[in-house]
Amino acid sequence: MPEERVCFGLIGAGGVAQALHLPHLARASNIRLKIVCDQREELVREAQAKWGIPAGVTNAAALFADPEVQAVVITTREDAQASLTIRALEAGKHVYVEKPLAETEAAFLDVVQAQQKARRFVAVGFNRRFAPAYRKAREILRVCGGAKNMHYRIADPYVHGWGRGYPPGVRMLHETCHVFDALRWFAASEAVSVYCAQSRSDEESLTIRFASGCVASITSSGYATPDVPKERLEVFADGGGVTIEEFVQLRTFGRPEYSPVYRFAGHAHPDQDAGHVAAFHERGEDALYAVRRRAMEDPDAAVPYLNYLVDKGWLAALEHFAESVASGRSPENATALDALQAHRLARAAIRSRDTWEVVKL
């Protein structure tokens, strides 16, 4: 491989890595994945064989000791992310770590302190900042003077699906945090208050006010059926606005200099059929609805992973981070401080949910 590629290691070869990070690290034009680490040796060997990774270890210390590794991707469970990030920084590595990064404010601040001491980059996997649909929408909204009123819906079969291994109520910390970061990014402002009302565990409605005056509402449900598109965003600004249906179709309003509709190709895992990728680019939300409907009607149908149908910016976020490591320029990825702000919003929302009161930040 070309020598200019940045040398990476990966810690955590479980489901998230297999579905997302390993395929993207293999595809990335500027990354060379040299070493994979997991406590489960069978996952290490499987990843090596499948993705052509030269080295595999079951102890993170061996990865950190490799002088050739410049950056580490951490895709472990939430309770190990902060400590591994700090160890990687102490070993002189840049870090791309999955969200939420930490589970307590103290742990976030420990990461920030370690980063400042190490003078290395920490990027947190709030990849929606790099989703093509969101980046285009943000460009348009800036022309309109910025977001003034936003509504975000995030809904999936969390309660009866991938969230079954978590205690009730923590979806706010582990999944809705993505929405908090995206709304902060669109608003270009910090939240000053939040109100949260719950209908049942892991299903809430929230209202957020930002320092800029922008307001946002969130509908979050862990009880959706597979045919429901997971995420929808509506934003109103001065003399214009946008709607985005699950990253595949962007509609613009009030801005004749922009196309009224933009469509974006889907995302495909190498192990699964990729027919939807071009279909999303050509037919947008109609193609998305068709795939999701088929998945609901026939659970045995050969459909892609529903959570990873669309381009949410995973590859672009990794390639941009690698470019920053190579150039020494600060990345545009979410930082540890961004992740801390999303965490503070989540904790404030939980307090509001429990007390039925508006919580100020």
N, C-alpha and C positions, 0 to 999 in steps of 0.2 A: 504494500500500500504506500501511497505517497508520504514522504517524511513530514510534510507540513500538517498532516492530520494530528489533532490533539489526542494524546494518549489518555484513555479513560479506564476506570475500573467501575464495577457495579456491585453493590451489596444488597442482597435480597432478590432471590430468583424465583419468587412465588408468583401468584396469579397476576398481579399488576405488572410485574416485570415481563412475564410471558406474553401478556396481551398487548402491552404498550412499549415499554422501554427497550427490551431486547430487539424487537423488530425495527424500532426507530434508530437505535444505535447502529444497527447493521446497515440501515439505509443512509444514514447521515453522510454527507459528502466530505465533512471535515473532521470526523471522529474515527479513531481507531480503538476499538474495545479490546484491551489486552487481557483483562483478568476479571473473573466473576467469582463472587463469594456468597455462600449461604451455609447455614449450619447443617442443612440436609445435603449430604454428599450426592445423593441421587439427582437432586435438582441441579447441582453444579455440573455433573457429568452430562446430564441431558442438555443443558444450555451450551456447554462446550461443543458437543457433537452437532447440535442443530444450527448454531450460529457461527461456528468456526472460531471460537474464542481460544487463544493459545493456552491460557493458564486458568486454573480453578483452585480455590482454597475454601476451607471451612472455617477459617479464623481470620477475622478482619485485620488483625495485626499484621499478617503476612501481606495483605494488600497495601496497607498503609506504609509498609517498609519498602515497597518497590519504588526505587528512585525515578523510574521512567514514567510512572503514573502521575499525570498533572491534575486530573480532576476525578471526582468520585460521584457516581449517581447512587443515591440511597433510596431504596424502595421497600423498606421494612415496615412492620406495623408501627402504629403511631407512638407507642410507648418506648421505642428504641431510636427514633429519629434524631432527637436532640443530642443524646449522648454520642451517637456515632458521628454526627456532624462535628461536634467539638473535637473528637479524636482525630477526625480527618483534617481539620484545620490545624491542630497541634502538630500533625505530621507534614504540614506544608502544602496540603491539597486544596484546590478549589472544590466547592460542593454544589451539586444540584440535588436537592432533597425533596421528596414528595411532601405534599401538604398533609397535615396542618403544621408540621415541623416540631411542635411541642404541645404539651397538654396543660401547662401552667405558665403564668406570666414569668415566674422566676426562671424557668427553663429557657424561655425565649430570650430573656436578658442575659443569661449565661452564654447562649449562642452568639448574641451580638458582641459581648465582651471578648469572646474567643476570636471572633472574626476581626475585630479591631486590632487585637494583639497579633494575629497571624498575617494581617494585611492580604487576605485572600477573599475571593468572591463567594457569596452564598446566594444561590437562586432557589426559590421555593416554587414547587410545581403548580402554581396557579396559571396553567397553560392557556386559559381562555384569553389572556392578554395577547396571545399570538394567533388566535383563530382568525383566518382571513375575513370572515364575515364581520367579526367584531372590530377588527382594525379598519375596515372600510367604513363601518358605521361611525366609529370615533372620528375619522377624517371628516365625514359629512357633518357631524354634530359640532365640530369645532368651527366650521364655516357659519353655522347657525348661532354661534355664541355660547355653545356648551349646553349640556343637559340641564333641564329644569324640572322635569317630572318623569319618573321611570317606573315601569312595572316589570317584575321578573317572576316567571313561573318556573319552578323546578319540581318535577313529579316523576316518580319511578316506583317500581315494585319493591322498594327497600325492605319494608316490614316483613314481607313473605319471601324475600329473595336474599340478596347479598348482605343485608343488614341484620340477618337473624343471629349472627354471632356477637352482636353488640348490645349493651344494655339499652332499654328504652330511653329515648330523649337525647341521645348523643349525636343523632344525625345533624343537629345544629352545629356541632363542633367539627365533624368529619366530612360533611357534604355541603351544607348550606354555607360554610366558610368560603367556598368557591364563589358563591353569589355575592357575599359581602365584599370580596376583593374586586370582583368585576364592577360592582356598582361604585366603589371608591375610585376605581380607575376611570370609569366613564364620567363621574362627577368631578374628578380632579380636585377632590375636597375630602375632609375628614368628617365622619359622622359626629353629631353632637347629641342626638337622642334617638331612642328606639322604643317602640311599643310592640309587644308580641301577645297575640291571643291564640290559644290552642283549642282545637276541636277534639283531638285525641292524641295519644302519644305519637310523636314524629309527624305531626300534621299541624301546621301553624300558618297564620297570616301576620305579617309584620309591616310596620311603617317606620321609616327612617328619615330623619332630617339631617341635612349636611350643613356645614358652616357656610357654604356658598349660597344657601337658600334653596338649593335643589332638594326635592323630596322624592322618596322611593318607597314602593310597596313590594312585598314579596308574598307569593302564594307558594308554600312548600308542602308537598305531600309525599309520604312514603307508601301510599296505597294505590298508586296508579296501575292500570292494566298495560300490557305490553304494546298496545296499539296507540297509546298516548305519546306524542312527541315529548321528550324529556324536558326541554328548555325552550322558553319563548321570552323574548325581550321586546318591550315597547318603550320608546323614548320620545318625549316632546321637547322641543327647543323653541327659539324665536324664529318664526317663519319657516318651520320645517320640522320633520321628525322621521323616525325609522321604526320598522318592526323587523324582527329576525326570528324565523322559525327554525329552531334547532340547528343553527349554524349552516343550513343549506340554502336558505332563501332570505334575502334582504330586500325589503320594499322601502322606497324613499318617498317622502311627501313634502310638497312645497318648495322643492329645489329642482327646477327644470334643467339646470346644468348637469344634473346627474341622471343616470338611467333610472326609470321607475322600479326596475327589478334587477337584482344581481343574484346569480345562482352559483353555488360553490360545490366542487366535487366532494365526494364522500371519502371516508377513510376505510382501508381494508387491511385485515390481517393476512399475512402470507399463507396461512393454513385454510383460509376460507374463500368462498366465491367473491369476486370483486366486481361483479356486474353492476352493482348499485353505484359504484364510484362515478362512472360516466353518466348514469341515469340521473343522479342528483344534480350534476352540472347541467344537464340538458333540460330536466323537467322539475327541478327544485322540490318544493314541498309535496307535490303530487306523487313523485316517486318515493319520497320518504314515507308518506302515509301508506302507500301500497306495501312496502317492505314490512312496516310495523303491523299492518293488518294481517299479513300472511303469517307473521310470527305468532300472533294471538290465535288465529284460527287453526293453525297446525303447528303445535309445539315441536313436532319432529321434522318440520321443513328445514331445508338447508339454507338458513338465513345467517348473516353475520352476527357477531356479538352486538346486541342492541345498544349497549352503553358506548360502543366504539364505532358506530356506523358513520359518524360525521367527523369532519376535520375541526377539532377543538384546539389545534395549535401545538400538539405534542412535539412533532418533528421540528417545526420552526423554532420552538422554545429551546430545544436542545442544541440545534445548529447555531442559533444566536449566542447561546451561552459559550459554546466552544469557540466561536469567533472572538468573543470578549476575552476568553482565557488566552488565546493566541496573540491578541493585539494589546492586551493590558487595559483596554477601555472598559469602563463600568458597564455592565449589561443592563438592558431594559427589563429583564425578568423581575418578578416580584422579589423583594429582599426579605431578610429576616424581620426587619421592622414593619414591612407591609404585612407579613404573616401575623405579627404581633397585633397590629391594628384590627385585622380580621378576627383574631381570637378575642380581643377585647369586645368587639361588636357581638360576637357569639355569646360571650359570657353575660353581657348586658342584656341581650335578648332573652337568655334563660332566666335571669333575675326578673325581667318584666313578665315573662310567662308564668313565673311562680307567684308573683305578687300582684299581678293585674295592674301594674303602675307603669307610667312612662319612666324610663331610666335614662338619666343624662350621663354622657361620657365626658 
